[in-house]
C-alpha cells in the first residue's frame, strides 16, 4: 500500500509510521517528494490490512495497490521514471541508442565498432563478454578477457557500456566494469540473479523472455526493485510464435501497453526481435513511433565474419543510415535522439 502524508509533514513525522510497518514484518519505503512525503508498505495483504493507519493524524490518505507488481506499476508511481546511466537518461524526452556487436571478439573489433557507433550518435556501447547460447558448441564469449576489452573500448571512446551477466557469481567482476547490467531473455526468470543485481546500485536492462507475458516481465522487474535497486529499464526483444520468417515476432504493441502500466522506461531491441538485417531500420523507426524510450542495435565491422549472430548485425555505414532515419521519426513524435556522453566509470 501507499501512505501519503499531509502537506508539511517531515521525516520525523514519517519515522513512527515506518517503524510500525517494520514491526509488522513488512517492508517500509520512504519516498520524499517536493510537496508531500509518500511512504510504502510491502508484504502480506492480511498484515497490511491490520496496520490501520487511517487514524494517524499525519496521514492524508492510503492507496491500496491491488496488482501483484507493487513497485513497478503506476498506482505506486504515476510519474514516469527517468533512469540515469553514466550520464545517459532513459525515460525522458531524449531517446538513447545503444549499439555494438553481439559478442566481444577482439581488441580491434570492439574498439573499431565503439568508435564507429559513437561517431554515428550512439550513447552507449553494448557487447557480450559472457554469451549464453542455445548450442553448447557455439561461441560462448571471451568472458573476463571480453570485459577487459570492453573497459578498453570505453577508455578509448568515453562510451558507457552495457553487457550481459548470466550468473549471480559474476556480480563482482562484471559489476566492476559495466555501467549497466543486461539480464538476457533466457534469464528473465532467473530469480537468484534478479535478486543479486537488485542488491547492487548498478542499473539493469531487463529483457523480456521469449514467451513471457507483460505481467511476468513486470514481476521479474519486481524482484530487482524489491531489493532496493530502482534503476530498471525494460527491453522488448521479440517473442516466439508460429511465424517463422523472422527470428522472433517483434511485439510492438507491448511498448505502449507497458508504458501505460509501468513507470519504468521501455526500450526495444529490433536486432534480436527480427534477426533480419533489412528489417532492423524499419522496425527501429516503428519502435520510436510506438513510444520506445531507447533502442539496442547490433553493429559489427564485418558481420559476415562475426562469431555470433552476424545475420542480424549492421555495418557501421548501415548504422549511420539508421540513426538518421530514427532521428526524423523521433522529431515527428516530439522527441529527439540523445547525443553521446562521456563515461564516468
C-alpha positions in Angstrom: 0.0 0.0 0.0 0.9 3.7 -0.4 0.6 6.1 2.5 0.5 9.7 1.6 1.3 12.1 4.4 -0.2 15.6 4.8 1.5 18.6 3.3 4.1 20.0 5.6 5.0 16.7 7.3 8.6 15.9 7.9 10.9 12.9 8.1 10.3 12.9 11.8 6.6 12.5 11.2 7.2 9.6 8.9 9.6 7.8 11.3 6.9 6.2 13.7 4.8 5.1 10.7 7.8 3.4 9.1 8.7 1.8 12.4 5.2 0.4 12.8 5.4 -1.0 9.3 8.7 -2.7 10.1 7.4 -4.1 13.4 4.6 -5.9 11.4 7.3 -7.7 9.4 6.5 -5.6 6.3 9.0 -3.8 4.1 8.8 0.0 4.6 9.6 2.5 1.9 10.4 6.2 2.3 9.8 8.4 -0.8 10.0 12.1 -0.1 8.5 14.3 -2.8 8.7 18.1 -3.4 5.4 18.8 -1.7 4.5 15.7 0.2 6.1 12.6 1.7 5.0 9.2 0.4 5.5 6.0 2.3 5.1 2.4 1.2 4.4 -0.9 2.8 5.0 -4.1 1.0 4.1 -7.6 2.2 1.3 -9.9 3.1 -2.1 -8.3 2.3 -3.6 -9.6 5.5 -0.9 -8.0 7.6 -1.2 -4.7 5.6 -4.9 -4.6 6.5 -4.0 -4.7 10.2 -1.9 -1.6 10.1 -5.0 0.7 10.5 -3.0 3.9 9.6 -6.2 5.8 8.6 -6.5 7.2 12.1 -3.0 8.6 12.2 -3.1 12.4 12.3 -0.3 12.9 9.8 -1.8 10.6 7.2 -3.7 12.2 4.4 -4.8 9.1 2.6 -3.9 5.5 1.9 -3.9 3.9 -1.6 -4.0 0.1 -1.7 -2.1 -1.5 -4.6 -4.0 -4.5 -5.8 -1.8 -5.6 -8.6 0.9 -8.1 -7.9 3.7 -5.9 -9.3 3.7 -3.4 -6.5 6.7 -1.2 -7.2 6.7 -1.1 -11.0 3.1 -0.1 -11.7 1.7 3.4 -12.0 -0.5 3.0 -8.9 2.7 3.1 -6.9 4.2 5.9 -9.0 2.3 7.7 -11.7 5.1 9.8 -13.0 7.4 8.1 -15.5 10.8 7.3 -14.1 14.0 8.7 -15.6 16.9 6.2 -15.2 20.4 7.7 -15.4 23.3 5.5 -16.5 26.7 7.3 -16.5 25.1 10.4 -17.9 22.7 8.7 -20.3 19.0 9.2 -19.3 16.3 6.7 -20.2 12.6 7.7 -19.9 12.9 11.4 -20.7 12.3 13.3 -23.9 15.7 12.1 -25.4 15.9 8.6 -26.8 19.3 6.9 -26.2 20.6 4.4 -28.8 22.8 1.6 -27.5 25.0 -0.1 -30.2 27.7 -2.6 -30.6 28.5 -6.2 -31.6 26.7 -9.2 -30.3 29.9 -10.6 -28.9 33.3 -9.1 -28.0 35.7 -10.9 -30.2 39.0 -8.9 -30.2 40.5 -5.6 -29.3 40.4 -4.4 -32.9 36.8 -5.4 -33.4 35.4 -3.8 -30.2 37.4 -0.6 -30.4 36.7 -0.1 -34.1 33.0 -0.7 -33.5 32.9 1.6 -30.5 34.5 4.5 -32.5 32.1 3.9 -35.4 28.9 3.8 -33.4 29.9 6.9 -31.3 30.6 8.8 -34.5 27.1 7.9 -35.7 25.5 9.1 -32.5 25.2 6.0 -30.2 25.4 6.9 -26.5 26.3 3.5 -25.0 28.3 0.5 -26.2 26.9 -3.0 -26.0 28.9 -6.2 -26.3 28.7 -9.7 -24.9 31.6 -10.9 -22.8 29.5 -13.8 -21.5 27.3 -15.4 -24.1 24.6 -17.9 -23.1 24.0 -19.9 -26.4 21.4 -22.5 -27.4 24.2 -24.8 -28.5 27.0 -25.8 -26.2 29.3 -25.8 -29.2 28.6 -22.2 -30.2 31.0 -19.3 -29.2 30.4 -18.6 -25.5 32.3 -15.3 -25.3 35.7 -14.2 -24.1 34.4 -13.8 -20.5 36.9 -11.9 -18.3 39.1 -11.1 -21.3 36.0 -9.7 -23.0 35.2 -7.5 -20.0 38.8 -6.1 -20.1 38.3 -5.3 -23.8 35.0 -3.5 -23.1 36.8 -1.5 -20.5 39.5 -0.6 -23.0 36.9 0.5 -25.6 35.2 2.7 -23.0 38.6 4.4 -22.3 39.2 4.9 -26.0 35.8 6.4 -26.7 34.2 7.5 -23.5 31.1 5.5 -24.2 29.4 3.8 -21.1 28.9 0.1 -21.6 26.2 -2.5 -21.1 27.0 -6.1 -21.0 25.2 -9.3 -20.1 25.5 -11.0 -16.7 24.5 -14.7 -16.7 25.2 -15.8 -13.1 24.9 -14.2 -9.6 28.5 -15.5 -9.0 29.7 -12.9 -11.6 28.3 -9.9 -9.9 31.6 -8.5 -8.5 33.8 -8.8 -11.6 31.1 -7.8 -14.2 29.9 -5.0 -11.9 33.4 -3.7 -11.6 33.5 -3.0 -15.3 29.9 -2.4 -16.6 27.8 0.7 -16.3 24.7 -1.3 -16.8 23.9 -5.0 -16.3 21.9 -6.7 -19.1 19.6 -9.6 -18.0 19.1 -11.5 -21.2 15.8 -13.1 -22.3 16.9 -16.6 -21.1 17.5 -15.3 -17.6 14.4 -13.1 -17.2 13.1 -15.6 -14.6 16.5 -16.5 -13.1 15.3 -15.3 -9.7 18.6 -15.7 -7.9 20.2 -13.5 -10.5 17.4 -10.9 -10.3 17.8 -10.7 -6.6 21.6 -10.4 -6.8 21.5 -7.4 -9.2 18.7 -6.0 -7.1 21.2 -5.8 -4.2 23.5 -3.6 -6.2 23.1 0.0 -7.2 24.1 -0.7 -10.8 21.3 0.0 -13.4 19.7 -3.1 -15.1 18.4 -3.6 -18.6 15.8 -6.4 -18.2 14.9 -8.2 -21.4 11.5 -9.8 -21.9 11.6 -13.6 -22.1 10.8 -15.3 -25.4 7.4 -16.5 -24.1 6.8 -14.0 -21.3 3.6 -12.1 -20.7 3.6 -8.4 -19.7 2.7 -9.5 -16.1 5.6 -11.9 -16.0 8.1 -9.3 -17.2 6.9 -6.8 -14.6 7.1 -9.4 -11.8 10.7 -10.1 -12.9 11.4 -6.4 -12.6 9.7 -6.5 -9.2 12.4 -8.9 -7.9 15.0 -6.3 -8.7 13.0 -3.3 -7.4 12.1 -5.1 -4.2 15.7 -5.5 -3.3 16.2 -1.7 -3.4 17.6 -1.2 -7.0 15.2 1.2 -8.6 17.2 1.6 -11.8 15.5 -0.8 -14.1 14.9 -0.4 -17.8 12.7 -2.9 -19.6 13.5 -4.2 -23.1 11.3 -5.7 -25.7 13.3 -8.1 -27.9 10.7 -10.3 -29.6 8.7 -13.4 -28.6 8.4 -16.9 -30.0 5.4 -17.5 -32.3 4.3 -19.7 -35.2 5.6 -17.1 -37.6 8.9 -18.4 -38.9 10.1 -15.8 -41.4 11.9 -13.8 -38.7 13.9 -14.9 -35.7 11.2 -13.7 -33.3 7.9 -11.8 -33.6 8.5 -8.2 -32.7 5.6 -7.3 -30.3 5.4 -3.6 -30.9 2.1 -3.4 -29.0 3.8 -4.3 -25.8 5.6 -0.9 -25.8 2.6 1.3 -25.3 1.0 -1.3 -23.1 4.0 -1.3 -20.8 4.2 2.5 -20.8 0.6 2.6 -19.7 1.1 0.0 -17.0 4.5 0.9 -15.6 6.6 4.0 -14.8 9.8 2.2 -15.8 11.4 3.1 -19.2 10.8 0.7 -22.1 13.3 0.3 -24.8 13.4 -2.0 -27.9 15.9 -4.4 -29.4 14.9 -4.8 -33.1 18.1 -6.8 -33.9 17.1 -9.7 -31.7 13.4 -9.1 -32.3 13.7 -9.7 -36.1 17.0 -11.4 -36.7 16.8 -9.9 -40.3 19.3 -7.2 -41.2 17.0 -5.5 -43.6 14.2 -5.2 -41.0 16.2 -3.5 -38.3 15.8 0.0 -39.7 12.1 0.0 -40.3 11.4 -1.7 -37.0 13.6 0.8 -35.2 11.5 3.6 -36.7 8.3 1.8 -35.7 9.6 1.3 -32.1 10.3 5.0 -31.7 6.9 5.8 -33.2 5.3 3.4 -30.7 6.9 5.2 -27.8 10.1 3.3 -27.1 12.5 5.1 -24.7 15.6 3.8 -26.4 17.0 1.3 -28.9 19.6 -1.5 -28.8 21.2 -2.1 -32.2 23.8 -4.7 -33.0 26.7 -3.4 -35.2 29.8 -5.2 -36.4 32.7 -4.0 -38.7 32.3 -7.2 -40.7 29.1 -9.0 -40.0 29.9 -11.9 -42.3 32.9 -12.7 -40.1 31.1 -12.4 -36.8 31.4 -15.2 -34.3 27.8 -15.0 -33.3 24.6 -13.7 -35.0 26.2 -12.0 -37.9 23.0 -12.1 -39.9 21.4 -9.5 -37.5 24.3 -7.1 -37.2 24.5 -3.9 -39.2 27.7 -2.5 -40.7 28.8 0.9 -39.4 27.5 2.6 -42.6 24.1 0.9 -42.2 24.0 2.0 -38.6 24.7 5.6 -39.6 21.8 5.5 -42.0 19.6 4.0 -39.3 20.5 6.9 -36.9 19.4 9.5 -39.5 16.1 7.6 -40.0 15.2 7.3 -36.4 16.2 10.9 -35.7 13.5 12.0 -38.2 10.9 9.8 -36.5 11.8 11.0 -33.0 11.3 14.6 -34.0 7.9 13.7 -35.5 6.7 12.4 -32.1 8.2 15.4 -30.2 11.3 13.6 -29.0 15.0 13.6 -30.0 17.9 11.1 -30.2 20.4 11.5 -27.4 23.8 12.9 -28.1 26.9 10.9 -27.0 28.1 11.3 -23.4 31.4 10.7 -21.6 31.6 7.7 -19.3 32.5 8.4 -15.7 33.4 4.8 -14.7 
